Structures are given as C-alpha cells and as structure tokens.
Amino acid sequence: MANVVRAALVQATWTGDTGTMVAKHEEHAREAARRGARIIGFQEVFNAPYFCQVQEPEHYRWAEPVPDGPTVRRMRDLARETGMVLVVPVFEVEQSGFYYNTAAVIDADGSYLGKYRKHHIPQVEGFWEKYYFKPGNLGWPVFDTAVGKVGVYICYDRHFPEGWRQLGLNGAQLVYNPSATHRGLSAHLWQLEQPAAAVANEYFVAAINRVGQEEYGDNDFYGTSYFVDPRGQFVGDVASDKGEELLVRDLDFGLIEDVRRQWAFYRDRRPDAYEGLVRP
C-alpha cells in the first residue's frame, strides 16, 4: 500500500430536499475521483438538513436503516463506480424507537464495512440531539479499508478526548470528524481541538463542517473544513467559511510512523494510572 493517500472531504450547503442533496454529493465524489482521490467523507447527516435546531416529530422522517436504507445502498453503488472509500453520515433507525446519529463506512469495491454511532449526544440551544438520538453503542471501530485504517468520530464527540485515544489504540491512521457547528457556540475551538487530537494520538484528522444557514433555525454553519496531520499542521488551505467546497489533499501516512517514533506518546502512556478517568 502506498504511503501517500489522496483524500477528499465535502462541506455543503443544504439544497432543500434529500434527492438533490445526495445527487450533489455524488457529483462531488465523481469530481474527487477524477482528481485522484481514493477516499471521501461527507458532513454530519449529509442527506438532510440539520433538523436538530428544533424538536419536532416530523423530522424522524429523515431516518433510514443502515446499511439497508436507500442512501447507503446508493452510496455503495457510488463507491463501486468511483473506486473510492466513502464515509457516509446519516440518521439511522434500527427499529421502532431506536435512532442513532451514524456514519456508514463503505470500501472502494462497494462493500459495506460497518458503522460508527455517535457516542456523545448534546442537548443545548440549537443542538437538541437527545430528542432524536440514542447514544452510540458500537464502540470505536476502525475499518480496514482499501486506503488504510479509517475511524469516525462525529461532531460533539470531538470535545471528548477518550474516543480520539481509543481510535488511535485501535489502529486508526485517518479519522473523519463530520460535524455541524455554528459561529456563536464554539467556533474558537474548531481549529484547536482536532489538531490537538491529531497530535495527541498521532494520526490524520479530516474535520468537516456544514456551511450556510438552513430553514430550521438560526445556526450559521461556518465551514472551514480541513485536513490536519499528526504534527497538528493543516494539509493545504482550510476551506471557505461561507461557501460549499470540495477539498482534495495528499496525506503521507508514512508521517504517522515518523511522529510515533519521535514523540513516542504511545510508549509513554500510563494506563495503569488512569483508573480514575472511568469512575462515574
């Protein structure tokens, strides 16, 4: 496997309906494939608006099964068509009353590798997610894909270092962090937390944020998506804070081993001393 992986992400504006939103992401994926990308990730609940700005039962209509729902089936076809690995965040219904904020991971041949369910569920003004989602219950899987070992951590998860570390311990080389965050809440953290996680855990992070305003609230999603390397340095420019954008970047996975030898954070961990971290 080549050490350099060409990776992509999309920050997108809401189109007004699922059909056109999915079609738009398919076109971004095809463009990324034309530019040589081998993996692409989309934003949180990419095929819907960020409906969690309100608490209304009508929004359960966006939920679908994973992997057997229409969006993931369509994305499997897209993966086969483009030869890319896809990270696909959707609103999942498992059974009546069991809903999750989920990301499916699809390999480059269209095979479904599994899913990550968001662990940490916010319930604050403009982010009423506990109304819709149960906490994730599938751990922190790392998927062995055609480009390497890929993990997922979703939006509000990023504030909790424990999951970032577990993904590293599970072998992640690249972690996609699909999000929906707005200017007034924690914008000053956006370019701090994911680079810090990349450094502490010595892997690449793809940080994806929505962009623009949507009809269900006043949240102003500010984009500025980016890739960051294990030294905490941005890979290329950060995306726009106002417009839709496809980023394609070359990630040198060889840097992971270099950094782990140089900084040796995994060697110097003290799990024997961390018992207090998991006390209620």
C-alpha positions in Angstrom: 0.0 0.0 0.0 1.4 3.4 -1.0 2.2 5.7 1.9 0.6 8.7 0.2 -3.2 8.6 0.2 -5.2 11.2 -1.7 -8.2 12.0 0.4 -11.2 14.3 0.0 -14.0 15.9 2.0 -17.1 17.9 1.2 -18.6 20.8 3.1 -22.0 21.5 1.5 -25.0 23.8 1.7 -28.5 22.3 2.1 -30.4 22.1 -1.1 -33.9 21.7 0.3 -34.5 18.0 -0.3 -32.8 14.7 0.1 -32.8 13.7 -3.6 -30.8 16.8 -4.8 -28.6 16.7 -1.7 -27.5 13.2 -2.4 -27.1 13.9 -6.1 -24.9 16.9 -5.3 -22.6 14.8 -3.1 -22.4 12.1 -5.9 -21.1 14.8 -8.2 -18.5 16.0 -5.7 -17.4 12.4 -5.3 -17.1 11.9 -9.0 -15.0 15.1 -9.2 -12.8 13.9 -6.3 -12.3 10.6 -8.1 -11.3 12.5 -11.3 -8.7 14.3 -9.2 -7.3 11.1 -8.0 -8.9 10.8 -4.5 -9.2 7.3 -3.0 -11.4 8.2 -0.1 -14.0 10.9 0.6 -16.1 11.8 3.6 -19.3 13.9 3.9 -20.7 16.1 6.7 -22.9 15.1 9.6 -26.3 13.7 8.5 -25.2 14.7 5.0 -28.5 13.9 3.1 -30.8 16.0 5.4 -30.9 19.5 6.9 -29.5 19.9 10.4 -33.0 19.4 11.9 -31.7 19.2 15.5 -32.1 23.0 15.7 -35.7 22.2 16.6 -37.5 19.4 18.5 -40.3 18.3 16.2 -41.5 14.7 15.5 -41.8 15.4 11.8 -38.0 15.1 11.5 -38.0 11.4 12.2 -38.9 11.1 8.5 -35.2 11.6 7.7 -34.2 8.4 9.4 -33.4 5.2 7.5 -31.8 1.8 8.1 -28.1 1.2 7.8 -26.9 -0.5 5.7 -30.1 -1.5 4.0 -31.7 2.0 3.5 -31.8 3.8 0.2 -29.0 6.3 0.8 -26.4 3.7 1.9 -27.4 1.4 -0.9 -26.9 4.3 -3.4 -23.5 5.2 -1.8 -22.4 1.6 -2.2 -23.1 1.9 -5.9 -21.2 5.2 -6.0 -18.2 3.6 -4.3 -18.1 0.8 -6.9 -18.4 3.4 -9.7 -15.6 5.7 -8.4 -13.4 3.1 -6.7 -13.3 5.3 -3.6 -13.8 4.5 0.1 -16.8 6.5 1.4 -17.6 7.8 4.9 -21.4 8.4 4.8 -23.1 10.1 7.9 -26.9 9.6 8.1 -29.8 9.5 10.6 -30.2 5.8 11.4 -33.3 3.9 12.5 -32.5 0.4 13.9 -36.1 -0.4 15.0 -39.0 1.5 16.3 -37.8 3.9 19.0 -34.1 3.2 18.3 -32.5 6.1 16.4 -28.8 6.9 16.1 -26.5 9.6 14.6 -24.5 7.2 12.4 -21.8 7.0 9.8 -21.5 4.1 7.4 -18.1 3.2 6.0 -18.0 1.7 2.5 -15.0 0.2 0.9 -13.7 1.1 -2.6 -15.4 -2.0 -4.1 -18.8 -1.1 -2.7 -18.7 -3.5 0.2 -20.2 -2.3 3.5 -17.6 -2.4 6.2 -19.6 -1.3 9.2 -20.8 1.8 11.0 -20.0 4.2 13.8 -22.7 5.6 16.1 -22.1 8.9 17.8 -21.4 8.4 21.5 -21.8 11.9 23.0 -25.2 13.5 22.3 -25.7 17.2 23.1 -28.9 18.8 24.3 -28.3 22.6 24.2 -29.9 25.5 22.4 -29.8 24.9 18.7 -28.5 21.3 19.1 -31.4 19.3 20.6 -30.0 15.9 19.6 -31.2 13.9 22.6 -34.7 14.4 21.3 -33.7 12.3 18.3 -30.7 10.1 19.0 -29.7 7.4 21.4 -26.0 7.3 22.5 -23.9 5.1 20.3 -23.3 1.6 21.4 -20.8 0.1 18.9 -17.6 1.3 20.5 -14.9 3.0 18.4 -14.4 0.7 15.4 -11.5 1.2 13.0 -12.2 -0.1 9.5 -9.6 -1.8 7.4 -10.2 -0.1 4.0 -8.5 -0.1 0.6 -6.6 3.1 1.7 -5.7 2.1 5.3 -7.2 2.1 8.7 -10.1 4.6 9.0 -12.1 5.7 12.0 -15.0 8.1 12.6 -15.9 10.5 15.4 -19.0 12.7 14.9 -19.3 16.4 15.8 -19.9 16.8 19.6 -17.7 13.7 20.1 -14.7 15.9 19.3 -14.9 17.6 22.7 -14.2 14.3 24.5 -10.5 13.0 24.3 -11.3 9.5 25.3 -12.8 8.4 22.0 -9.9 10.0 20.0 -7.5 7.9 22.0 -9.5 4.7 21.6 -9.4 5.2 17.9 -5.7 5.5 18.0 -5.3 2.5 20.2 -7.5 0.6 17.7 -5.0 1.5 14.9 -6.6 4.5 13.1 -4.4 6.2 10.5 -7.1 8.7 9.4 -10.2 9.8 11.4 -13.1 11.6 9.7 -14.9 14.0 12.0 -18.2 15.0 10.3 -19.8 18.0 12.1 -22.5 20.7 12.1 -21.3 23.6 14.3 -22.1 27.3 14.1 -20.2 30.5 14.7 -21.8 31.6 18.0 -21.2 28.4 20.0 -17.6 27.1 19.8 -16.0 28.5 16.7 -12.9 29.3 18.6 -12.4 25.6 19.3 -12.7 24.4 15.7 -9.1 24.9 14.8 -7.8 23.8 18.3 -9.5 20.5 19.2 -9.0 18.4 16.1 -5.3 19.4 15.5 -4.7 18.7 19.2 -6.3 15.3 18.8 -4.2 14.6 15.8 -1.1 15.4 17.7 -2.0 13.6 20.9 -3.0 10.4 19.0 -0.6 10.7 16.1 -2.8 10.3 13.1 -4.5 12.4 10.4 -7.9 14.0 11.0 -10.4 15.2 8.4 -12.6 17.9 10.1 -15.8 18.6 8.1 -18.3 21.3 9.0 -21.6 22.3 7.3 -21.7 25.7 5.7 -24.5 28.3 5.4 -27.9 28.8 7.1 -30.9 26.4 6.9 -34.6 26.8 7.4 -35.0 25.1 10.8 -33.1 27.6 12.9 -30.6 30.5 13.1 -27.4 28.4 13.2 -24.8 29.9 10.9 -22.6 26.9 9.9 -19.2 28.3 9.1 -17.4 25.6 7.0 -13.6 26.0 7.3 -13.2 22.2 6.9 -9.7 20.9 6.8 -7.2 18.0 6.9 -4.6 18.1 9.7 -1.5 15.9 10.0 -0.1 14.1 13.1 2.1 17.1 13.8 -1.0 19.3 14.1 -0.3 21.1 10.8 -3.0 21.8 8.2 -2.6 19.9 5.0 -3.1 22.6 2.4 -5.5 25.5 3.0 -8.6 25.5 5.2 -11.9 25.6 3.3 -14.1 28.7 3.0 -16.2 29.9 5.9 -19.1 30.9 3.6 -19.3 28.6 0.6 -19.5 25.0 -0.5 -16.2 23.3 -1.2 -14.6 20.1 -2.1 -11.1 19.6 -0.6 -8.7 17.1 -2.0 -5.4 16.6 -0.2 -2.4 14.2 -0.3 -1.8 12.6 3.1 1.6 10.9 3.7 0.7 8.1 6.0 4.5 7.5 6.4 4.5 10.5 8.7 2.5 8.6 11.3 5.3 6.2 12.0 7.9 9.0 11.9 5.9 11.0 14.5 5.3 8.0 16.7 9.0 7.2 16.8 9.9 10.8 17.5 7.3 11.7 20.1 6.6 8.2 21.5 3.3 9.2 23.2 2.0 5.6 22.9 5.1 4.2 24.5 4.8 6.6 27.4 1.1 6.1 28.2 0.3 5.1 31.7 -3.0 3.1 31.6 -2.1 1.6 34.9 -2.5 5.1 36.4 -5.8 6.1 34.7 -8.3 4.2 36.7 -9.9 7.4 38.0 -10.8 8.5 34.5 -13.6 6.0 34.2 -15.2 6.4 37.6 -18.8 7.8 37.4 
